[in-house]
Every structure is written in C-alpha cells, then in structure tokens.
Amino acid sequence: MNRFSLLMITLAVALAPHTAFGQLDDVFGGNSGQLQPMPPANGASSIDLSVLLRDGGFNLVDTPSADFCKIEVENEDYTFPVFVYTSDNKRLIWIKIGLDDVPLDAGDHVDKLLSLMAFSGSYGPNFYSFDPETRLISLYSSMWVENISKKKLTETINIMVFQATEQAPSWDTSLWTAARHVGSWAATMDDGGEITINLRPDGSFDLVNGATSITGNYTVADGTLDMTDTDNNNVSGAIVFLDGNHFNFTIGGQKLNFERR
C-alpha cells in the first residue's frame, strides 16, 4: 500500500438529523406562501395550456392536457422541470419549477432556505416554497385565467427560469455541500500527533501528518470526497459533518474528529 493510501481518509457514510428545518415550517411549511385572493366566480374562462405552451415555443414532455402540462427549460448549467396547471376552481394558472431536494445532512444550512424567502416577490408574484415532507424546494408563480395569454405565460416562465438561475446558490444543494468542505481542518491522532487537511476552493488539497506532506486535487459530489495526489494515487469516501465546523473521518480504523482551524 502506498503512503498516500495509508494517510488518506476512509470516510464513513452517515446522515445528520434535520432538526434545524423545524424553524422553516412557519416560513415555508410546504404551502404556496403568497396566495392570491379568489377572483369573482362569474369571470371563468376555458383555456388549453398545451396550445399556449406550444405556441410559445416550448416542447411538452410526458402526456400534456388542457389543464396540466410539463415542459423542460434549459438555462446555463440547469435544465428546469416546469409544471403549468390550472387550480381546482379553474380561476388561477399555477407555474411551478421543481428545483432541488434538500439532503437530510444539510440542517445547518437553514440560512440558505430562509434567504429564499427574502427573494420572494423580488421578481413580481414569484415565491419559493419548501416542503418538509418531500424536502423539495420549488419556485411558484400564478396568474388569473382571465389575464393569461401566450406572451404573458412565456414571459413569466422565462423570468422564473432567469430568477432560479441567478439565485441558484441559495437552492442548489450541490453548491452548499461543496462550500462547507472548503477550509483548513485539524484532528489529533491517538499518539498525540496532529493531522491537517486543507481543502481549497480551486479543488486542490494539502494533507500533513507529522513530517509527511501530500498534495493533489479533490472533488466533492453526492456526499463523496474524492482525492488524487500528484502521483495519481486515488482514495475516495463519504464525509460525515457534525456541524459547519466539525466533521468525522475514519482512517485506518481510527475515528478522527476534525475541527475547522
């Protein structure tokens, strides 16, 4: 076994509790937040959403109907699933963009979700929602059936896609995970020695154990830290965060408690 493999961390898979999300129930609670008042009952009109969306240049996916359609809109690095549907009483048109599922170990990032509430309304009647059961973050908008047109529907969808892309750091959980690993970390070995890891924003790392120092590159994706040194030796595994300043590693059967320096 090479010295890199001996010194690299074998990471254990674990999920942190999500009690921090309890404070979100009153803010998001899985409901739509800024609900509009009901329109007068005598203004009902019949529309076909699939026709409006096709005329607007969108490609429909799955099986569209007059009252419910799904499209996919690409912008920069994202492909957004967009759902357009009428309310039960046929008075409102709802537009929903499904954004991301919040992992169970992201509890200390409640500030990210709360920041989305501050964005709500900054692009007109658009607002974010977090469902604590499905853990899905979504972006919503609505309009009266009486006011809908191909132009207005197309503009609203494009604005929502632009908004979601611009505010991705607050809902894209892959960006949360990457950011929380960056920094310098230190842990004490059983023999009293110290091991340190420096994970830089550019994807490079340093690992120091006593007089031995190793450098290379790393990636963080789907809860896995993958490290490759300059000799092309590779080790990957899962990381377990206790909070924003502490995580556990397992190395050679020894559990190490790392703290941000």
N, C-alpha and C positions, 0 to 999 in steps of 0.2 A: 504494500500500500504506500503511495507516495505521501510526502509530507503535507501536501495540500489537503488530501483526503483525511489525514489524521487530524488536521487542525480545523477543518471545515465543520460547520454545524449541521447535525442531523436534526431537522426540525420536526416537532410533534404537531399533529393536527388537533385543534380544539376550537370550540366556539364560545365566545364570551356571552354572558347574559345580556339581554337588551332592555334592562330596566330603565335606561335613560330615555327610552322612547315614550315612557309613560307621560311625560310632560307635553308630548305632542298631541295627545288625544283631544285636548280642548282647542288646539290650533288647527289641526287637520281633521283628525277623527274619521278619516275615510269619507267625509261628506264633501260636497262641492263648494262650501265656503260662501262665496258671494252670489247667492241665488238671486235671480231677478224676480220681481213680483209677477203674479199671474196676469196675462193680458185679458182683455174683455172676451167673453165667450162668443160673441157674435162676429168675431173677426177671423174665424177659421178659414184656412185655405189648404188646398191639396197640392203637394209638390212631389216630384220624383228626384230624390237626391242623386241617384245614379246618373240621371241625364245631366244634371247640373255639373257634377264632377267630371264626367266625360267631356262635356262641352268646355270645361275649364282646363282641359289638357291633362288630367290625372288618369293614371292607369288603375283600375279597380282590381282588387285581389279577392280571393275566396269567392263567395256567392253573394253578390250585391242584391239589394232590394230597393224599393222606393223609399223605405223608412230607415234602412241601416246599410251603411257601406264602409268598407275598409280600403284605404289606399296606403301606399308607402312613398315617402318623400325623402330624397337624398339631399344632404347639405353638408359640405366639408367631409368630416370623417364619420358622419352619422347617417343611418337610414331609419327614419322615424315611422312607426306604425301609427296611422291617423284613422280614428273612427269617427264617422259622421252619422248622426241618428236623430230622429225626432223624439220629443218627450211623449209620455203616455197619452197626454191630452191633445197632442198634435199642435201645441201652441209654440213650442220652442225647438230650435235646431241646436243640438249639442255637438261640439267638436272636442274630441279627447285625443291627446298624444300620450301614449304609454312611453315612459322614459327609462326607468331603471328599477330593479328590485334591490332593496336595501339589505345587505347581509346581516346576519344576527350579531356578528362581531363588530359592528360599526356604531355601537351605542355611544361612544364618546364623540361622535360626530353629529350629535343632535343640533349643534350650532349651524351645520350646513343646511339641514332641513328647515330650521327656523328662519334662516336667511331667505329661503324661498318665499316665505310669507310676505317679507318686505318687498319682494319683486312683484307680488300680485297687484295688478292694477296699473303698473308702470307702462304696460302696453295696451291700455284700454281695458275692456272687460275680461282680461285673461287672468287666470289664477291657478296656483298649484294645489295639489291635493296629495296627502299621504294616507294610504290605507293600512292601518296597523295589523290587519289580518293577513292580507296578501303581501304587505310590505312593498307595494308598488307606488312609485312616485309618478304622478301624471300631471299634465298641463291641460286646462279646460278653457273653453270659451263658449258663448251661446249668443243666439240672436233670435229675434221674433220671426216666426214663419212669414208674417206679412211683409217683412223688410228684406227677405232673402232674395238674392239674385246671383247669377253666375259670377259676376265681377266681385260682389261683396264676399261670397263664400271663398273664392280663390284668394282674394287679398287677405282674408282672415287667416286662412291656413298658412299662407306664406309668412305672415307676420309671426304666427305662433312658432313656426319652424325656425325663423331667424332668432326669436327670443330664446327658444330652448338651446340653440347652438351657442348663443352669446353667454348664457348663464349655466353652461354645462359643468363648470367646476363645483356648482352647488348641488347637482343631482347625479352626475356621473360618478358612481361609487368606485370605479377603477382609478379615478384620479385621487379620490380620498385615500385609497389603500396605498398607492404609490407614495403620496406625500407623507404619510405617517411613518414610513420606514426611513426617510432621509434624516441623516444626522450622525453624531458620534455616540457610541454606546460602549459601556464597560461592564464587566462582570468579574467576580472573584472566584478563582478556582479553589478546589478542596485543599490544595497545597499552599494556599495563600497568595499565589501568583495572580496576575491580572491579565485578562484577555480583552482586547478592544476591537471594535469594528467601526469603520467609518463608511457610511453609505452616502455617496454624493448624488446631487440632483442629475448629473450628467451620465449616471449609470456606472460609474467606476467605484471601486471599493478598496480599502486597506484593511488587513487583518493582522494584528500584532499579538503574539503570545510570547512574552519574555523577550529573548533576543531574536526571535524569528518573526520576520515581516513578509507578508504576501500581498500582492496587488493583483487586480484584474477587473473584470466587468461583471455586472449583475443585472438581472431583470426581476421585476415583481409583477406577477399576473395571477389572477384567480387564487389568491392566498398562498402562492408558492414563491419562495425566494430562490432564484437560480444563479449560481456564482461560477465563473470560469476564470482561472488565474492566467497569468501570462504564458505559462507552459501548456495551456489548453486542457488542464485538468478541471473537471466539472463536478460540482455537487449541487443538488437541489433538494428542497424540502419545504415543509409548511412552517409558518411562524405563528406564535400564539401571543397576542397582545393582551396585557392586563389593563392598561390604560394608555394615554398618549405618551407616557414617559417610561413605561416598563414593559418588557416582554420576556418570555422564557424561551430558551434554546435547550436542546439536549445534544450533548457532544460526548461521544464515546461512552454512552450510558450515564453520563453525569449531567444533571439538570442545572443549567446556569440561568441566573436571574440578571438580565441586563437592564441597566438604567441609563437614561439619556444623560450625557455629560454637559 
